Amino acid sequence: MFERVKGFFRDVKGETKKVVFPGKDELIGSTKVVIVTVFLISFFLGIVDLLLSKVVQYLLR
């Protein structure tokens, strides 16, 4: 059983060496994309929520 665990961690170490981490410029660019996307989606969902609340208020009158 310990051989299997040791083999697992050996494989993890080997796979970790294959990972390519992004550079500073790529990381900053990706962060900007994520922030803009979150802002746009939250704005869209806020508008949809506002419209749906108005529709429900109208139907309940």
N, C-alpha and C positions, 0 to 999 in steps of 0.2 A: 504494500500500500504506500509506503514512504517513497518507493521508487517512482510510483505514478505521480505523486505530488512533486517530487524533484523534477521529473520529466516535464510536468506542466509548467513549473516556474522557469525551466530552461527554455521551453518554447515561448513563453511570454517574453523573456529577455531577448530572444532572437527576433520576435515580431516587433518589439519596441525599437530595435535598431533600424528597422525598415521605415519607421514613421518619419515623415518630412514635416517639420513644423513651419508655419508661415513666417515670413519676414515681417519686419515692423510696418512697412508700407502696406503690405497685403492685409495685415491684421487691422490697421487703422481703416482701410477701405471697407473691409467686411463689417467692421463695427458701425461705420456710417450707414451702410446699407441696412443693417438690422435696425438701427435707431429710426431711420426714415420709414422703413416698412412698419414698424410698431406704431409710429405716429399716425401713418395713413390708415392703418387698420382700426386703430382706436377712434380716430375721427369718424370713419365710416360707420363703425358700430354705434357710436354716440348718436349720429344722425338717425340710424335705423331705430334705435331705442326711443328716441324722441318721437319719431313718426308713429311707431307702434303704440306708444303710451297715449298719443292724441287719438288714435283710432279706437283704442279701448275705452277711453273717456267718452268719446262720441257714442259708442255702442251702449254704454251703460246709462246714458241719460234717458 
